[in-house]
């Protein structure tokens, strides 16, 4: 398996520049950046947390399956 990125440095620089300019645009207008929760077919086993299950077809996924909100990073 090749772990190296397939994008060229030029593409990565342009992407970083675009994201920086987008963040500046919204920041200048008082918007906050928020990270959205991740969905996964598996869930973290924790007796104190109840995973939130979502029907994947309701959120635009092609396959009809059930996914859970990931409560903690993997």
PDB file of N, CA, C and O in Angstrom:
ATOM      1  N   UNK A   1       0.844  -1.173   0.000  1.00  0.00           N
ATOM      2  CA  UNK A   1       0.000   0.000   0.000  1.00  0.00           C
ATOM      3  C   UNK A   1       0.894   1.243   0.000  1.00  0.00           C
ATOM      4  O   UNK A   1       1.848   1.329   0.773  1.00  0.00           O
ATOM      5  N   UNK A   2       0.582   2.186  -0.859  1.00  0.00           N
ATOM      6  CA  UNK A   2       1.338   3.425  -0.941  1.00  0.00           C
ATOM      7  C   UNK A   2       0.651   4.481  -0.085  1.00  0.00           C
ATOM      8  O   UNK A   2      -0.487   4.860  -0.364  1.00  0.00           O
ATOM      9  N   UNK A   3       1.323   4.953   0.943  1.00  0.00           N
ATOM     10  CA  UNK A   3       0.734   5.905   1.883  1.00  0.00           C
ATOM     11  C   UNK A   3       0.873   7.351   1.427  1.00  0.00           C
ATOM     12  O   UNK A   3       0.257   8.247   2.003  1.00  0.00           O
ATOM     13  N   UNK A   4       1.685   7.582   0.390  1.00  0.00           N
ATOM     14  CA  UNK A   4       1.929   8.959  -0.042  1.00  0.00           C
ATOM     15  C   UNK A   4       0.702   9.550  -0.731  1.00  0.00           C
ATOM     16  O   UNK A   4      -0.036   8.834  -1.408  1.00  0.00           O
ATOM     17  N   UNK A   5       0.484  10.859  -0.561  1.00  0.00           N
ATOM     18  CA  UNK A   5      -0.675  11.491  -1.203  1.00  0.00           C
ATOM     19  C   UNK A   5      -0.547  11.461  -2.721  1.00  0.00           C
ATOM     20  O   UNK A   5       0.557  11.491  -3.263  1.00  0.00           O
ATOM     21  N   UNK A   6      -1.682  11.401  -3.393  1.00  0.00           N
ATOM     22  CA  UNK A   6      -1.676  11.374  -4.854  1.00  0.00           C
ATOM     23  C   UNK A   6      -1.811  12.768  -5.445  1.00  0.00           C
ATOM     24  O   UNK A   6      -1.569  12.951  -6.638  1.00  0.00           O
ATOM     25  N   UNK A   7      -2.184  13.738  -4.656  1.00  0.00           N
ATOM     26  CA  UNK A   7      -2.319  15.113  -5.149  1.00  0.00           C
ATOM     27  C   UNK A   7      -0.942  15.766  -5.245  1.00  0.00           C
ATOM     28  O   UNK A   7      -0.059  15.501  -4.429  1.00  0.00           O
ATOM     29  N   UNK A   8      -0.776  16.612  -6.241  1.00  0.00           N
ATOM     30  CA  UNK A   8       0.491  17.333  -6.393  1.00  0.00           C
ATOM     31  C   UNK A   8       0.579  18.440  -5.341  1.00  0.00           C
ATOM     32  O   UNK A   8      -0.432  18.852  -4.773  1.00  0.00           O
ATOM     33  N   UNK A   9       1.797  18.911  -5.092  1.00  0.00           N
ATOM     34  CA  UNK A   9       1.970  20.007  -4.137  1.00  0.00           C
ATOM     35  C   UNK A   9       1.227  21.252  -4.593  1.00  0.00           C
ATOM     36  O   UNK A   9       0.703  21.997  -3.765  1.00  0.00           O
ATOM     37  N   UNK A  10       1.173  21.489  -5.901  1.00  0.00           N
ATOM     38  CA  UNK A  10       0.445  22.646  -6.415  1.00  0.00           C
ATOM     39  C   UNK A  10      -1.040  22.555  -6.062  1.00  0.00           C
ATOM     40  O   UNK A  10      -1.636  23.539  -5.624  1.00  0.00           O
ATOM     41  N   UNK A  11      -1.629  21.396  -6.247  1.00  0.00           N
ATOM     42  CA  UNK A  11      -3.049  21.206  -5.922  1.00  0.00           C
ATOM     43  C   UNK A  11      -3.274  21.374  -4.421  1.00  0.00           C
ATOM     44  O   UNK A  11      -4.249  22.002  -4.011  1.00  0.00           O
ATOM     45  N   UNK A  12      -2.389  20.822  -3.605  1.00  0.00           N
ATOM     46  CA  UNK A  12      -2.530  20.954  -2.150  1.00  0.00           C
ATOM     47  C   UNK A  12      -2.401  22.413  -1.709  1.00  0.00           C
ATOM     48  O   UNK A  12      -3.128  22.860  -0.822  1.00  0.00           O
ATOM     49  N   UNK A  13      -1.482  23.151  -2.324  1.00  0.00           N
ATOM     50  CA  UNK A  13      -1.337  24.580  -1.998  1.00  0.00           C
ATOM     51  C   UNK A  13      -2.581  25.366  -2.405  1.00  0.00           C
ATOM     52  O   UNK A  13      -3.051  26.220  -1.654  1.00  0.00           O
ATOM     53  N   UNK A  14      -3.111  25.080  -3.588  1.00  0.00           N
ATOM     54  CA  UNK A  14      -4.313  25.786  -4.049  1.00  0.00           C
ATOM     55  C   UNK A  14      -5.501  25.465  -3.153  1.00  0.00           C
ATOM     56  O   UNK A  14      -6.308  26.343  -2.846  1.00  0.00           O
ATOM     57  N   UNK A  15      -5.610  24.201  -2.730  1.00  0.00           N
ATOM     58  CA  UNK A  15      -6.700  23.811  -1.831  1.00  0.00           C
ATOM     59  C   UNK A  15      -6.575  24.552  -0.503  1.00  0.00           C
ATOM     60  O   UNK A  15      -7.559  25.086   0.009  1.00  0.00           O
ATOM     61  N   UNK A  16      -5.362  24.585   0.053  1.00  0.00           N
ATOM     62  CA  UNK A  16      -5.136  25.282   1.322  1.00  0.00           C
ATOM     63  C   UNK A  16      -5.459  26.767   1.188  1.00  0.00           C
ATOM     64  O   UNK A  16      -6.037  27.361   2.098  1.00  0.00           O
ATOM     65  N   UNK A  17      -5.088  27.372   0.054  1.00  0.00           N
ATOM     66  CA  UNK A  17      -5.381  28.786  -0.177  1.00  0.00           C
ATOM     67  C   UNK A  17      -6.884  29.025  -0.264  1.00  0.00           C
ATOM     68  O   UNK A  17      -7.398  29.986   0.308  1.00  0.00           O
ATOM     69  N   UNK A  18      -7.583  28.156  -0.974  1.00  0.00           N
ATOM     70  CA  UNK A  18      -9.040  28.278  -1.094  1.00  0.00           C
ATOM     71  C   UNK A  18      -9.709  28.186   0.278  1.00  0.00           C
ATOM     72  O   UNK A  18     -10.570  29.001   0.608  1.00  0.00           O
ATOM     73  N   UNK A  19      -9.311  27.192   1.076  1.00  0.00           N
ATOM     74  CA  UNK A  19      -9.895  27.040   2.413  1.00  0.00           C
ATOM     75  C   UNK A  19      -9.590  28.250   3.292  1.00  0.00           C
ATOM     76  O   UNK A  19     -10.450  28.702   4.048  1.00  0.00           O
ATOM     77  N   UNK A  20      -8.364  28.777   3.195  1.00  0.00           N
ATOM     78  CA  UNK A  20      -8.001  29.966   3.975  1.00  0.00           C
ATOM     79  C   UNK A  20      -8.871  31.158   3.586  1.00  0.00           C
ATOM     80  O   UNK A  20      -9.365  31.878   4.453  1.00  0.00           O
ATOM     81  N   UNK A  21      -9.060  31.366   2.275  1.00  0.00           N
ATOM     82  CA  UNK A  21      -9.872  32.496   1.819  1.00  0.00           C
ATOM     83  C   UNK A  21     -11.341  32.320   2.196  1.00  0.00           C
ATOM     84  O   UNK A  21     -12.008  33.291   2.553  1.00  0.00           O
ATOM     85  N   UNK A  22     -11.850  31.090   2.120  1.00  0.00           N
ATOM     86  CA  UNK A  22     -13.238  30.841   2.537  1.00  0.00           C
ATOM     87  C   UNK A  22     -13.424  31.135   4.021  1.00  0.00           C
ATOM     88  O   UNK A  22     -14.403  31.762   4.426  1.00  0.00           O
ATOM     89  N   UNK A  23     -12.471  30.674   4.820  1.00  0.00           N
ATOM     90  CA  UNK A  23     -12.564  30.931   6.260  1.00  0.00           C
ATOM     91  C   UNK A  23     -12.491  32.421   6.561  1.00  0.00           C
ATOM     92  O   UNK A  23     -13.225  32.913   7.418  1.00  0.00           O
ATOM     93  N   UNK A  24     -11.616  33.146   5.869  1.00  0.00           N
ATOM     94  CA  UNK A  24     -11.522  34.597   6.065  1.00  0.00           C
ATOM     95  C   UNK A  24     -12.833  35.285   5.687  1.00  0.00           C
ATOM     96  O   UNK A  24     -13.291  36.183   6.394  1.00  0.00           O
ATOM     97  N   UNK A  25     -13.435  34.866   4.576  1.00  0.00           N
ATOM     98  CA  UNK A  25     -14.689  35.446   4.106  1.00  0.00           C
ATOM     99  C   UNK A  25     -15.779  35.315   5.167  1.00  0.00           C
ATOM    100  O   UNK A  25     -16.434  36.293   5.527  1.00  0.00           O
ATOM    101  N   UNK A  26     -15.961  34.090   5.663  1.00  0.00           N
ATOM    102  CA  UNK A  26     -17.024  33.870   6.644  1.00  0.00           C
ATOM    103  C   UNK A  26     -16.675  34.476   8.004  1.00  0.00           C
ATOM    104  O   UNK A  26     -17.557  34.980   8.699  1.00  0.00           O
ATOM    105  N   UNK A  27     -15.406  34.432   8.388  1.00  0.00           N
ATOM    106  CA  UNK A  27     -14.990  35.021   9.657  1.00  0.00           C
ATOM    107  C   UNK A  27     -15.243  36.526   9.659  1.00  0.00           C
ATOM    108  O   UNK A  27     -15.678  37.080  10.669  1.00  0.00           O
ATOM    109  N   UNK A  28     -14.975  37.184   8.546  1.00  0.00           N
ATOM    110  CA  UNK A  28     -15.191  38.629   8.442  1.00  0.00           C
ATOM    111  C   UNK A  28     -16.665  38.994   8.582  1.00  0.00           C
ATOM    112  O   UNK A  28     -16.994  40.137   8.898  1.00  0.00           O
ATOM    113  N   UNK A  29     -17.546  38.035   8.350  1.00  0.00           N
ATOM    114  CA  UNK A  29     -18.989  38.278   8.437  1.00  0.00           C
ATOM    115  C   UNK A  29     -19.598  37.730   9.730  1.00  0.00           C
ATOM    116  O   UNK A  29     -20.818  37.676   9.883  1.00  0.00           O
ATOM    117  N   UNK A  30     -18.728  37.327  10.651  1.00  0.00           N
ATOM    118  CA  UNK A  30     -19.202  36.905  11.966  1.00  0.00           C
ATOM    119  C   UNK A  30     -19.658  35.458  12.074  1.00  0.00           C
ATOM    120  O   UNK A  30     -20.275  35.079  13.069  1.00  0.00           O
ATOM    121  N   UNK A  31     -19.362  34.638  11.053  1.00  0.00           N
ATOM    122  CA  UNK A  31     -19.757  33.232  11.123  1.00  0.00           C
ATOM    123  C   UNK A  31     -18.749  32.447  11.946  1.00  0.00           C
ATOM    124  O   UNK A  31     -17.570  32.796  12.001  1.00  0.00           O
ATOM    125  N   UNK A  32     -19.216  31.399  12.575  1.00  0.00           N
ATOM    126  CA  UNK A  32     -18.356  30.478  13.304  1.00  0.00           C
ATOM    127  C   UNK A  32     -18.198  29.215  12.489  1.00  0.00           C
ATOM    128  O   UNK A  32     -19.115  28.814  11.771  1.00  0.00           O
ATOM    129  N   UNK A  33     -17.050  28.590  12.593  1.00  0.00           N
ATOM    130  CA  UNK A  33     -16.842  27.304  11.941  1.00  0.00           C
ATOM    131  C   UNK A  33     -17.176  26.203  12.941  1.00  0.00           C
ATOM    132  O   UNK A  33     -16.766  26.257  14.100  1.00  0.00           O
ATOM    133  N   UNK A  34     -17.915  25.216  12.484  1.00  0.00           N
ATOM    134  CA  UNK A  34     -18.282  24.089  13.344  1.00  0.00           C
ATOM    135  C   UNK A  34     -17.956  22.792  12.629  1.00  0.00           C
ATOM    136  O   UNK A  34     -18.145  22.678  11.418  1.00  0.00           O
ATOM    137  N   UNK A  35     -17.474  21.827  13.369  1.00  0.00           N
ATOM    138  CA  UNK A  35     -17.216  20.511  12.803  1.00  0.00           C
ATOM    139  C   UNK A  35     -18.461  19.662  12.979  1.00  0.00           C
ATOM    140  O   UNK A  35     -19.039  19.604  14.064  1.00  0.00           O
ATOM    141  N   UNK A  36     -18.865  19.011  11.913  1.00  0.00           N
ATOM    142  CA  UNK A  36     -20.060  18.176  11.973  1.00  0.00           C
ATOM    143  C   UNK A  36     -19.703  16.792  12.500  1.00  0.00           C
ATOM    144  O   UNK A  36     -18.576  16.335  12.311  1.00  0.00           O
ATOM    145  N   UNK A  37     -20.635  16.123  13.152  1.00  0.00           N
ATOM    146  CA  UNK A  37     -20.373  14.779  13.664  1.00  0.00           C
ATOM    147  C   UNK A  37     -20.122  13.793  12.532  1.00  0.00           C
ATOM    148  O   UNK A  37     -20.593  13.983  11.411  1.00  0.00           O
ATOM    149  N   UNK A  38     -19.382  12.749  12.837  1.00  0.00           N
ATOM    150  CA  UNK A  38     -19.113  11.688  11.865  1.00  0.00           C
ATOM    151  C   UNK A  38     -20.131  10.567  12.044  1.00  0.00           C
ATOM    152  O   UNK A  38     -20.577  10.283  13.155  1.00  0.00           O
ATOM    153  N   UNK A  39     -20.484   9.948  10.943  1.00  0.00           N
ATOM    154  CA  UNK A  39     -21.353   8.774  10.991  1.00  0.00           C
ATOM    155  C   UNK A  39     -20.540   7.556  10.596  1.00  0.00           C
ATOM    156  O   UNK A  39     -19.643   7.650   9.758  1.00  0.00           O
ATOM    157  N   UNK A  40     -20.841   6.426  11.186  1.00  0.00           N
ATOM    158  CA  UNK A  40     -20.086   5.206  10.940  1.00  0.00           C
ATOM    159  C   UNK A  40     -21.009   4.001  11.028  1.00  0.00           C
ATOM    160  O   UNK A  40     -22.055   4.051  11.674  1.00  0.00           O
ATOM    161  N   UNK A  41     -20.609   2.917  10.369  1.00  0.00           N
ATOM    162  CA  UNK A  41     -21.366   1.672  10.485  1.00  0.00           C
ATOM    163  C   UNK A  41     -21.113   1.012  11.843  1.00  0.00           C
ATOM    164  O   UNK A  41     -21.920   0.208  12.309  1.00  0.00           O
ATOM    165  N   UNK A  42     -19.993   1.357  12.470  1.00  0.00           N
ATOM    166  CA  UNK A  42     -19.650   0.816  13.783  1.00  0.00           C
ATOM    167  C   UNK A  42     -19.787   1.921  14.818  1.00  0.00           C
ATOM    168  O   UNK A  42     -19.818   3.105  14.483  1.00  0.00           O
ATOM    169  N   UNK A  43     -19.868   1.523  16.062  1.00  0.00           N
ATOM    170  CA  UNK A  43     -19.975   2.510  17.133  1.00  0.00           C
ATOM    171  C   UNK A  43     -18.950   2.201  18.213  1.00  0.00           C
ATOM    172  O   UNK A  43     -18.470   1.072  18.322  1.00  0.00           O
ATOM    173  N   UNK A  44     -18.623   3.193  18.996  1.00  0.00           N
ATOM    174  CA  UNK A  44     -17.717   3.014  20.122  1.00  0.00           C
ATOM    175  C   UNK A  44     -18.517   2.389  21.260  1.00  0.00           C
ATOM    176  O   UNK A  44     -19.611   2.852  21.583  1.00  0.00           O
ATOM    177  N   UNK A  45     -17.975   1.349  21.858  1.00  0.00           N
ATOM    178  CA  UNK A  45     -18.674   0.690  22.962  1.00  0.00           C
ATOM    179  C   UNK A  45     -18.344   1.431  24.254  1.00  0.00           C
ATOM    180  O   UNK A  45     -17.205   1.416  24.722  1.00  0.00           O
ATOM    181  N   UNK A  46     -19.333   2.063  24.805  1.00  0.00           N
ATOM    182  CA  UNK A  46     -19.183   2.798  26.061  1.00  0.00           C
ATOM    183  C   UNK A  46     -20.513   2.717  26.787  1.00  0.00           C
ATOM    184  O   UNK A  46     -21.531   3.170  26.263  1.00  0.00           O
ATOM    185  N   UNK A  47     -20.522   2.154  27.970  1.00  0.00           N
ATOM    186  CA  UNK A  47     -21.794   1.943  28.665  1.00  0.00           C
ATOM    187  C   UNK A  47     -22.468   3.242  29.082  1.00  0.00           C
ATOM    188  O   UNK A  47     -23.642   3.231  29.452  1.00  0.00           O
ATOM    189  N   UNK A  48     -21.755   4.359  29.032  1.00  0.00           N
ATOM    190  CA  UNK A  48     -22.333   5.643  29.420  1.00  0.00           C
ATOM    191  C   UNK A  48     -22.852   6.450  28.230  1.00  0.00           C
ATOM    192  O   UNK A  48     -23.439   7.516  28.414  1.00  0.00           O
ATOM    193  N   UNK A  49     -22.639   5.951  27.014  1.00  0.00           N
ATOM    194  CA  UNK A  49     -23.062   6.671  25.814  1.00  0.00           C
ATOM    195  C   UNK A  49     -24.028   5.828  25.001  1.00  0.00           C
ATOM    196  O   UNK A  49     -23.786   4.641  24.778  1.00  0.00           O
ATOM    197  N   UNK A  50     -25.107   6.427  24.562  1.00  0.00           N
ATOM    198  CA  UNK A  50     -26.054   5.761  23.674  1.00  0.00           C
ATOM    199  C   UNK A  50     -25.874   6.324  22.270  1.00  0.00           C
ATOM    200  O   UNK A  50     -26.106   7.513  22.050  1.00  0.00           O
ATOM    201  N   UNK A  51     -25.459   5.479  21.306  1.00  0.00           N
ATOM    202  CA  UNK A  51     -25.262   5.990  19.948  1.00  0.00           C
ATOM    203  C   UNK A  51     -26.583   6.418  19.315  1.00  0.00           C
ATOM    204  O   UNK A  51     -27.635   5.848  19.605  1.00  0.00           O
ATOM    205  N   UNK A  52     -26.519   7.413  18.462  1.00  0.00           N
ATOM    206  CA  UNK A  52     -27.691   7.889  17.730  1.00  0.00           C
ATOM    207  C   UNK A  52     -27.684   7.203  16.376  1.00  0.00           C
ATOM    208  O   UNK A  52     -26.749   7.382  15.596  1.00  0.00           O
ATOM    209  N   UNK A  53     -28.719   6.419  16.086  1.00  0.00           N
ATOM    210  CA  UNK A  53     -28.784   5.693  14.827  1.00  0.00           C
ATOM    211  C   UNK A  53     -29.589   6.493  13.806  1.00  0.00           C
ATOM    212  O   UNK A  53     -30.617   7.085  14.134  1.00  0.00           O
ATOM    213  N   UNK A  54     -29.105   6.502  12.562  1.00  0.00           N
ATOM    214  CA  UNK A  54     -29.729   7.264  11.482  1.00  0.00           C
ATOM    215  C   UNK A  54     -29.914   6.350  10.282  1.00  0.00           C
ATOM    216  O   UNK A  54     -29.034   5.547   9.971  1.00  0.00           O
ATOM    217  N   UNK A  55     -31.050   6.462   9.605  1.00  0.00           N
ATOM    218  CA  UNK A  55     -31.269   5.730   8.353  1.00  0.00           C
ATOM    219  C   UNK A  55     -30.453   6.434   7.277  1.00  0.00           C
ATOM    220  O   UNK A  55     -30.718   7.594   6.964  1.00  0.00           O
ATOM    221  N   UNK A  56     -29.456   5.744   6.703  1.00  0.00           N
ATOM    222  CA  UNK A  56     -28.513   6.369   5.775  1.00  0.00           C
ATOM    223  C   UNK A  56     -29.198   6.973   4.558  1.00  0.00           C
ATOM    224  O   UNK A  56     -28.734   7.992   4.046  1.00  0.00           O
ATOM    225  N   UNK A  57     -30.279   6.382   4.081  1.00  0.00           N
ATOM    226  CA  UNK A  57     -30.946   6.922   2.892  1.00  0.00           C
ATOM    227  C   UNK A  57     -31.561   8.296   3.164  1.00  0.00           C
ATOM    228  O   UNK A  57     -31.812   9.057   2.229  1.00  0.00           O
ATOM    229  N   UNK A  58     -31.802   8.616   4.428  1.00  0.00           N
ATOM    230  CA  UNK A  58     -32.386   9.910   4.776  1.00  0.00           C
ATOM    231  C   UNK A  58     -31.374  11.050   4.698  1.00  0.00           C
ATOM    232  O   UNK A  58     -31.756  12.219   4.650  1.00  0.00           O
ATOM    233  N   UNK A  59     -30.085  10.712   4.686  1.00  0.00           N
ATOM    234  CA  UNK A  59     -29.056  11.755   4.647  1.00  0.00           C
ATOM    235  C   UNK A  59     -28.315  11.764   3.321  1.00  0.00           C
ATOM    236  O   UNK A  59     -27.219  12.315   3.225  1.00  0.00           O
ATOM    237  N   UNK A  60     -28.906  11.158   2.296  1.00  0.00           N
ATOM    238  CA  UNK A  60     -28.331  11.239   0.962  1.00  0.00           C
ATOM    239  C   UNK A  60     -27.406  10.110   0.573  1.00  0.00           C
ATOM    240  O   UNK A  60     -26.797  10.168  -0.495  1.00  0.00           O
ATOM    241  N   UNK A  61     -27.276   9.084   1.397  1.00  0.00           N
ATOM    242  CA  UNK A  61     -26.442   7.946   1.024  1.00  0.00           C
ATOM    243  C   UNK A  61     -27.183   7.090   0.010  1.00  0.00           C
ATOM    244  O   UNK A  61     -28.405   6.953   0.068  1.00  0.00           O
ATOM    245  N   UNK A  62     -26.431   6.518  -0.916  1.00  0.00           N
ATOM    246  CA  UNK A  62     -27.052   5.696  -1.956  1.00  0.00           C
ATOM    247  C   UNK A  62     -27.585   4.400  -1.365  1.00  0.00           C
ATOM    248  O   UNK A  62     -28.733   4.024  -1.600  1.00  0.00           O
ATOM    249  N   UNK A  63     -26.744   3.725  -0.600  1.00  0.00           N
ATOM    250  CA  UNK A  63     -27.156   2.446  -0.014  1.00  0.00           C
ATOM    251  C   UNK A  63     -28.085   2.697   1.166  1.00  0.00           C
ATOM    252  O   UNK A  63     -27.898   3.639   1.936  1.00  0.00           O
ATOM    253  N   UNK A  64     -29.071   1.851   1.289  1.00  0.00           N
ATOM    254  CA  UNK A  64     -29.979   1.965   2.422  1.00  0.00           C
ATOM    255  C   UNK A  64     -29.414   1.135   3.563  1.00  0.00           C
ATOM    256  O   UNK A  64     -29.507  -0.092   3.547  1.00  0.00           O
ATOM    257  N   UNK A  65     -28.839   1.786   4.535  1.00  0.00           N
ATOM    258  CA  UNK A  65     -28.284   1.085   5.687  1.00  0.00           C
ATOM    259  C   UNK A  65     -28.430   1.978   6.906  1.00  0.00           C
ATOM    260  O   UNK A  65     -28.817   3.141   6.800  1.00  0.00           O
ATOM    261  N   UNK A  66     -28.118   1.424   8.052  1.00  0.00           N
ATOM    262  CA  UNK A  66     -28.206   2.189   9.286  1.00  0.00           C
ATOM    263  C   UNK A  66     -26.787   2.541   9.728  1.00  0.00           C
ATOM    264  O   UNK A  66     -25.889   1.700   9.701  1.00  0.00           O
ATOM    265  N   UNK A  67     -26.603   3.781  10.130  1.00  0.00           N
ATOM    266  CA  UNK A  67     -25.302   4.232  10.606  1.00  0.00           C
ATOM    267  C   UNK A  67     -25.486   4.908  11.957  1.00  0.00           C
ATOM    268  O   UNK A  67     -26.575   5.378  12.287  1.00  0.00           O
ATOM    269  N   UNK A  68     -24.407   4.952  12.734  1.00  0.00           N
ATOM    270  CA  UNK A  68     -24.457   5.558  14.059  1.00  0.00           C
ATOM    271  C   UNK A  68     -23.561   6.790  14.096  1.00  0.00           C
ATOM    272  O   UNK A  68     -22.535   6.861  13.419  1.00  0.00           O
ATOM    273  N   UNK A  69     -23.983   7.758  14.909  1.00  0.00           N
ATOM    274  CA  UNK A  69     -23.139   8.918  15.179  1.00  0.00           C
ATOM    275  C   UNK A  69     -21.954   8.428  15.990  1.00  0.00           C
ATOM    276  O   UNK A  69     -22.129   7.713  16.976  1.00  0.00           O
ATOM    277  N   UNK A  70     -20.752   8.803  15.586  1.00  0.00           N
ATOM    278  CA  UNK A  70     -19.548   8.391  16.303  1.00  0.00           C
ATOM    279  C   UNK A  70     -19.363   9.297  17.509  1.00  0.00           C
ATOM    280  O   UNK A  70     -19.160  10.501  17.354  1.00  0.00           O
ATOM    281  N   UNK A  71     -19.432   8.733  18.705  1.00  0.00           N
ATOM    282  CA  UNK A  71     -19.376   9.509  19.947  1.00  0.00           C
ATOM    283  C   UNK A  71     -17.970   9.969  20.303  1.00  0.00           C
ATOM    284  O   UNK A  71     -17.810  10.961  21.014  1.00  0.00           O
ATOM    285  N   UNK A  72     -16.954   9.270  19.823  1.00  0.00           N
ATOM    286  CA  UNK A  72     -15.582   9.595  20.189  1.00  0.00           C
ATOM    287  C   UNK A  72     -14.681   9.322  18.990  1.00  0.00           C
ATOM    288  O   UNK A  72     -15.018   8.500  18.138  1.00  0.00           O
ATOM    289  N   UNK A  73     -13.546   9.998  18.914  1.00  0.00           N
ATOM    290  CA  UNK A  73     -12.639   9.761  17.788  1.00  0.00           C
ATOM    291  C   UNK A  73     -12.089   8.350  17.814  1.00  0.00           C
ATOM    292  O   UNK A  73     -11.930   7.744  18.874  1.00  0.00           O
ATOM    293  N   UNK A  74     -11.805   7.840  16.633  1.00  0.00           N
ATOM    294  CA  UNK A  74     -11.232   6.489  16.547  1.00  0.00           C
ATOM    295  C   UNK A  74      -9.741   6.539  16.655  1.00  0.00           C
ATOM    296  O   UNK A  74      -9.084   5.500  16.603  1.00  0.00           O
TER     297      UNK A  74
END
